[in-house]
């Protein structure tokens, strides 16, 4: 079980619940640590938890029939996901891989469904997250079809700093060039070149093992 202090400091939606609902949610959460390169979920798995990233970085994607890895989203700290599979009670449609050592919080199915049935605050949270994620994925389809590599890298980075989906990220995230390349679907050398380009444009500061965003709005529009 997660401690009360960690629950309130690392689970952003905890503060939106009434006190009695906070405690019920806290009791339903367990923690798990994933090593870098670990597949946390495979396509076709059935999951019994709503999942939140406490620290580290996950990659949501799939492997095509030709063996190509396709990335749909990066899942940074404070991002919660998997509500669709729980609500529809269906197998996962995508793989989830730990790009680096990652700690996740698992809210068990019974507690998730109790909150869904009884908590107005929790339902509002779910609607907000699903609506934001839908807009993010529609934008990603547009970007994949219309942008060159620089624009894709910029959008992939910007998506990690979504204040609705992952509000605790702040302006810095620990991520390396290889991980950025995986998220954007480009090679590491291409990611390195584009990061230098974005840094020269004053949009971010490349710090080797991490990136600090200096102008998020311009980063979101880069390459248009």
N, C-alpha and C positions, 0 to 999 in steps of 0.2 A: 504493500500500500504506500502511496506517496504521502510524504509528511504534509502537515497543514501549511507550513511555511513555504515549502517548494510549490505546493499546489497554487497558492495565492500569488507567488512571484513568477512562476514559469508557465502557468496556464491562463492565457489572457482572458478567456471567457468566464473564469471562475468568479470574477468580480461583478459580473452581470447577473448572477443568480442570487436569490434570497438566501439567507444564512442556512436554513434547513436543507435547501437544495444543494448548496455548496458542499455540505457535509456528506450528503448522500452520493454526490458525484465523486468526491475525494475517496470515499471508501470503495468505489468501483474502479479505481485506477491502480494499475501496476506499472512498473518501469522495466524496461529491457534495454540492454546495450548490444549494438550490432557492430561488428568489426568491418573495416573498409573492404569492399568487394563482396560482401554478403548479400545474397538475395533474400530479402525479408519476406516478399510475397511473389509467388509465381502466378502467371495468368491461369485461371481455372481454380485457384485456391478459394476456399470459403473462409471468410474471416469472421471472428466473433468479437471484434473490438472496433471502436472508433479510435483512430490513431493520431497522435500528436507528436511533432518533432520537438524535443527538448533542447538538444544540441546536435551539431553535425549537419549533414546534408544527404538527402535521399534523391534518387532519380526515378521518376515515373515514366515508363516507356514500354516497349515491346520489341520482340525479334521477328522480322519478317520471314516469310517462307524461304527467301534466298539467304537468310542468315544475317541480314543487316540490322544493326541496333538502331531503333528510332526512339527519340526522346520527346515526350509530350510536356513535361514540366519538371522543374526542380522544386524540391520541397525543403525549404529552409527552416530554421528554428522558429517556433511558435505557430507553424502551419499545421492544421488538423485536416485529415482527409479520410475518405472511405465511407462517408455517410450514405452515399448512394447505394452501395452494395448491401449495407445493413437494412436500409429502408425497403429495398426491393427484394432482399433475401436471395441474392444471386451470387454466383462465383465472381471473383475479381476478373476484370477484363484486361488488366495490365500488370506488368511486372513492376516491382519496387526494389531498387538496389541501393545499398548504402555506398555512397561515393567516398566517404571517410568515416572514421569511428563516430557512431551516432547513438544517442540515447532517445528512445521513444517512450511515450506514455500510452497505455492501452486502457481505454474506458470500456468495460465489458458490455456485451450486448444487452443484458437485462437492465443494467442501469441506464444505458443509452435510450432504450425503448421506454423506460419509466419516465425519464426526463421529457422525451418526445410526447408522451401521452399526458403529462401533468404540468409541464413548465412552460408558461407563455414566454418567459425570457429566453429559454433554450430554443424554442421554436423560431423566435425572431432571429436568433443567432444563426440557425441553420438556413433560414431563407436568405439572410444577408450573405452568407458564405457561398451558397449555391448560385445565387444571382451573380456575385462577383466572379466566381470561377467560370460560369458560362460565358460571361463577357470576355474573360481572359482567353478562353479557348477559341472563341470566334475570332478574336484579334490575331491569335497565333496562326490560324488557317490563312487569314488575309496576308500576314507577314511572310509566311512560307511561300506564298504564290507570287508576291510582288516585290520582295526586298532582296538585295544582294547580301553577301556574307556579313558585311559590317553592320547592316541594319538588323540582321538576325541575332548577332552577338549582343548588340545594344539592347534589343528587346528581351532577350533571354536573361540578361543581367537585371534589367529593370523589373522583370516579373518577380524576381526574388525579393523585391522591396515593396510589395503591395501592402499598403497599410491596413487593408481589411482582412486579407488572408493570413498575413504574417506580421502582425503589428509590433512585435518585440524585436525585429531585426535591427532597427535603427538605420544608420547610414553606412555601417561596415559589416562585411561578411567574410568569414574565412573560406576562401575558395581559390584553387590554383588554376593555372592555364589549361591543364588537361581536363579538369572538371568543367570549366567554362566551355571548352570545345565539345565535350560530350553533350552538354545541355543545348548548345546551339547547332549541333550537327556539323561542326567543322573540325579540321585537324588542329593539333596543338600549335604548330607553327603559324597557322592562319589566325588562331585565337590570340597568339602573342602579338602578331603584327597589328591586329585590330585594336587590342588593348592599348598599344602605344599610340595608335591614331586617336582613340577616344580620350586618352590622357592629354595629348597635345591640344585637343579641342576644349579642354577644361571641364570635361564631364565627370571624370573620376580620377582617383589616384591609385595606381597599380603598386601594391606593396608586397609583391612576391607571393606570399602565402595567403593573400587576401586582397580585397578591393574596397575602397571607400568611395562612396558616391558623392560627388560635389554638386551635380545638377540633374536631379532625377527627371524633371519634366523634359529637358532637352534630350536626355538619354532615351526616353520613351519615344521621341519623335525622330531620332537620328536615322538618316538614310531615306527619309520620305522624299 
